Each structure stands twice: as C-alpha cells, then as structure tokens.
Amino acid sequence: MVHFYTGNGKGKTTAALGLSLRAAGCKKKIFIAQFVKGMHYAELDSVKLLETIELKQYGRDCFIEKEPVIEDILAAEKGFEEVKKIVTTDDYDIVILDEIFIALYYNLISSDDIKKMIKSKSHKIELILTGRYAPEDLFQYADLITEMKEIKHYYNTGVEARAGIEL
C-alpha cells in the first residue's frame, strides 16, 4: 500500500515513525529517507536502538524559512536517486519518504518523478510519503491519505521546539 500523511498540523513524521516502531516489533525491515532535514533530531538516536530500521537524511540544515540553494537541491536529488532504486527491490518491507512533499513543494523533486517512483515500487513494499502540501494530482496513487489539520498549536504562543517532542 501507499500512504500519504499531509496537512498543516503536527504529527506527519510522528505517525510515520510510529508505524516504523510497530513494524520493527514485527521484525520488518524499514528504510527512512528524510528529505530537507539535515539537523539532529532525537529519532536519529532512537532508530539506532532498533536494528531493523535504517535512516538517512538527504538535507542540510532546514531551509524552510528561506529559499533552497544548489546544495539543498543536490542533496534531495541524491536521496531521491537512492530511494528510486530501493523501492524496486525487496530489501525492505517499509520505505518512508519523510518530508518528500516539502521537497516537491520547493521543486527539489518533480511530481512526475514521484509518480514514476510509486509505479515502480515492489509490490512487497509499504510506502509512506509525508509532508505538507501533498498535491491532489498525486492522490490517485495513494491507498491511504491522512491529513493532519492544525486546530491549535502552542508554537503560536511562543513555545519553542522541545527535545523529545518536536526535536
């Protein structure tokens, strides 16, 4: 199956990581590709404790508040090239493309490339794509779409990202 976790609310990456935690408990092999992200997040340390999960980041810092530069584009392209190969094999049970829709939104990856990648995936792989701004033209390629909707968020009151919750 193909899952999309999108929307402006908190929880897209958290949902994907939760699914990977559940799958690891069933001895499934998981590959997580984090696009746009290059900063240290606690999940980088957590997945090291689980032998069936591999996580790679294909970003530098986080450019969300500014425009991407050539290094950001090259990092995303490198990651996407690796992922396109991975999804055609039976090496993993689950492949998560975290923040792939943000990479698409910033034109680091094309919608057509995502469509081709989904079509080429092994039937064995459960594929999860996350990030804000999932375009409707991709919806037909998903078996499950969950939209996280922000109703209230403590960021708006000045609360900074906290270790173990957002970082």
C-alpha positions, 0 to 999 in steps of 0.5 A, a space after each residue: 500500500 501507499 500512504 500519504 500523511 499531509 496537512 498543516 498540523 503536527 504529527 506527519 513524521 510522528 505517525 510515520 515513525 510510529 508505524 516504523 516502531 510497530 513494524 520493527 516489533 514485527 521484525 520488518 525491515 524499514 528504510 527512512 529517507 528524510 528529505 530537507 532535514 539535515 539537523 539532529 533530531 532525537 529519532 536519529 538516536 532512537 532508530 539506532 536502538 532498533 536494528 531493523 530500521 535504517 535512516 538517512 537524511 538527504 538535507 542540510 540544515 532546514 531551509 524552510 524559512 528561506 529559499 533552497 540553494 544548489 546544495 539543498 537541491 543536490 542533496 534531495 536529488 541524491 536521496 531521491 536517486 537512492 530511494 528510486 532504486 530501493 523501492 524496486 527491490 525487496 530489501 525492505 518491507 517499509 520505505 518512508 519518504 519523510 518530508 518528500 512533499 516539502 521537497 516537491 513543494 520547493 521543486 527539489 523533486 518533480 511530481 512526475 518523478 514521484 509518480 514514476 517512483 510509486 509505479 515502480 515500487 515492489 509490490 512487497 513494499 509499504 510506502 509512506 510519503 509525508 509532508 505538507 502540501 501533498 498535491 491532489 494530482 498525486 492522490 490517485 496513487 495513494 491507498 491511504 491519505 491522512 491529513 493532519 489539520 492544525 486546530 491549535 498549536 502552542 508554537 503560536 504562543 511562543 513555545 519553542 521546539 522541545 527535545 523529545 517532542 518536536 526535536 
